[in-house]
Amino acid sequence: MSTTMAPTTTELTGERFDLFQALTNARHFLRFTVRDLNDDQGRIRTTDSELTLGGLIKHVSEVEKQWQDFIIQGRSAMSWDGVDFFNMPPEALEAFANAFRMGPEETLEGLLAEYERIAALTDSMLAEIDLDERHDLPKAPWFVDTEWSNRRTLLHIIAETTQHAGHADIIRESLDGAKSMG
């Protein structure tokens, strides 16, 4: 599988084009929320939630990368398979929380560059993978299903990105009144 170049819209048709376009649009709105911000603003909590704009970019990147690995390796790629989420040790809870935080050494520019790199890999995979191939899901309290196709996994990446773009829009509007839409 080639991972060097993302497909162009002229190379994709039908369902693959629709998936690509939905993911491209969701990513645009997430990235758009951090326009013209500095690193300190990317770390600011503006709601009761722990979420920050930089933390959301970091989280969505890590999640998309994890689902890429799932598409290639299946369930074994998910490090949290079978973890008891209701009785996690403090160090595991802290590591989970840090995946949502923009660290003091991290920059918005760096987080966005990493997100772009991960996105390009997903786009390359989309052009080549068997959308019907299925993998067993890891055990986790948020899964009702027991397996997903690669198509369903891509739909999950789109849903996750879209959901967090909405979170980011609320955080940004609370930060300085800027909106992604409207």
C-alpha positions in Angstrom: 0.0 0.0 0.0 1.4 3.4 -1.0 1.4 5.9 1.8 3.4 8.7 0.2 0.6 10.7 -1.5 -3.0 11.3 -0.7 -5.4 10.7 -3.6 -6.7 13.6 -5.6 -10.4 14.0 -6.0 -10.1 12.9 -9.6 -8.7 9.6 -8.6 -11.6 8.7 -6.4 -15.2 8.0 -7.5 -18.4 6.9 -5.9 -18.4 5.8 -2.3 -14.7 6.4 -1.9 -15.0 10.0 -3.1 -18.0 10.6 -0.8 -16.0 9.2 2.2 -13.0 11.3 1.3 -15.0 14.5 0.9 -16.9 14.0 4.2 -13.6 13.5 6.0 -12.0 16.4 4.2 -14.8 18.7 5.2 -14.8 17.5 8.8 -11.1 18.1 9.1 -11.4 21.6 7.5 -13.9 22.7 10.2 -11.7 21.3 13.0 -8.6 23.0 11.7 -10.5 26.2 11.0 -11.3 26.6 14.7 -7.6 27.3 15.5 -7.0 29.9 12.8 -5.1 32.9 14.0 -4.5 31.6 17.5 -1.2 31.4 19.4 0.0 28.4 21.4 -1.2 29.8 24.7 -4.7 30.3 23.3 -4.6 26.7 22.1 -4.2 25.6 25.8 -7.0 27.7 27.3 -10.0 26.0 28.8 -13.0 28.1 28.1 -15.8 25.9 29.4 -16.3 23.6 32.4 -14.9 20.8 30.2 -11.2 20.0 30.3 -11.1 20.3 26.5 -8.9 22.8 24.8 -8.4 23.6 21.1 -4.9 22.2 21.0 -5.9 19.2 23.0 -8.7 18.4 20.6 -6.4 18.6 17.6 -3.9 16.3 19.4 -6.7 13.8 20.4 -8.3 13.6 16.9 -4.8 13.0 15.4 -4.1 10.2 17.8 -7.5 8.6 17.4 -7.3 8.7 13.6 -3.8 7.1 13.8 -5.2 4.4 16.1 -8.0 3.6 13.6 -5.5 3.5 10.8 -3.6 0.8 12.7 -6.9 -1.0 13.3 -7.6 -1.1 9.5 -4.2 -2.6 8.9 -3.7 -4.9 11.9 -7.2 -5.4 13.3 -8.0 -5.6 17.0 -4.4 -6.3 18.1 -3.5 -2.6 17.2 -5.7 -1.3 20.0 -3.6 -1.0 23.1 -6.7 -0.5 25.3 -8.3 -3.8 24.3 -9.8 -5.4 27.5 -8.8 -2.5 29.8 -11.1 -2.1 32.8 -12.0 1.5 32.1 -13.9 1.8 35.4 -10.9 0.7 37.5 -7.9 2.1 35.7 -4.8 2.8 37.8 -4.0 6.5 38.3 -1.1 6.5 35.9 -3.3 5.1 33.1 -5.9 7.7 33.8 -3.3 10.4 33.6 -2.0 9.1 30.3 -5.5 9.0 28.9 -6.1 12.6 30.0 -2.8 13.7 28.5 -4.0 12.6 25.1 -6.5 15.4 25.3 -4.0 18.1 26.5 -1.6 20.3 24.5 1.6 20.0 26.5 3.8 22.9 27.3 6.4 21.8 24.7 3.8 21.3 22.0 2.7 24.0 19.4 -0.4 24.4 17.4 1.7 24.4 14.3 3.3 21.1 15.3 0.0 19.5 16.2 -1.5 20.6 12.9 1.5 19.4 10.9 1.2 16.0 12.6 -2.6 15.9 12.0 -1.9 16.7 8.3 0.6 13.8 8.1 -1.9 11.4 9.7 -4.7 12.6 7.5 -2.7 12.1 4.3 -2.0 8.5 5.3 -5.7 7.9 6.0 -6.6 9.4 2.6 -4.0 7.1 0.9 -5.5 4.1 2.7 -9.0 5.1 1.6 -7.9 4.9 -2.1 -6.6 1.3 -1.7 -8.2 -0.7 1.2 -11.0 -3.2 0.8 -13.9 -1.3 2.3 -15.7 -4.6 3.1 -12.9 -6.2 5.1 -14.0 -6.7 8.7 -12.1 -6.7 12.0 -13.2 -7.7 15.5 -13.5 -4.7 17.7 -11.6 -4.4 21.0 -13.5 -4.8 24.2 -14.6 -1.5 25.5 -17.8 -0.2 27.2 -18.6 2.1 24.3 -18.9 -0.5 21.7 -22.2 -2.3 21.1 -21.0 -4.0 17.9 -18.5 -6.8 17.9 -16.9 -6.0 14.5 -16.5 -3.2 12.0 -15.8 -3.2 8.3 -13.1 -0.8 7.1 -16.0 1.3 5.7 -17.5 1.5 9.2 -14.2 2.4 10.7 -13.8 5.3 8.2 -17.3 6.4 9.1 -16.3 6.4 12.7 -13.2 8.6 12.0 -15.6 11.0 10.2 -18.0 11.0 13.1 -15.3 11.5 15.7 -13.7 14.4 13.7 -17.1 16.0 13.2 -18.1 15.7 16.8 -14.8 17.2 18.0 -15.1 20.0 15.4 -18.3 20.9 17.1 -16.6 20.9 20.5 -13.8 23.0 19.1 -16.3 25.6 17.7 -17.9 26.0 21.2 -14.5 26.4 22.8 -13.4 28.9 20.2 -16.5 31.0 20.4 -16.1 31.0 24.2 -12.5 32.1 23.8 -12.8 35.1 21.6 -16.3 35.1 19.9 -15.0 33.6 16.6 -17.2 31.0 15.0 -16.6 28.4 12.4 -20.0 28.8 10.9 -22.7 31.4 11.2 
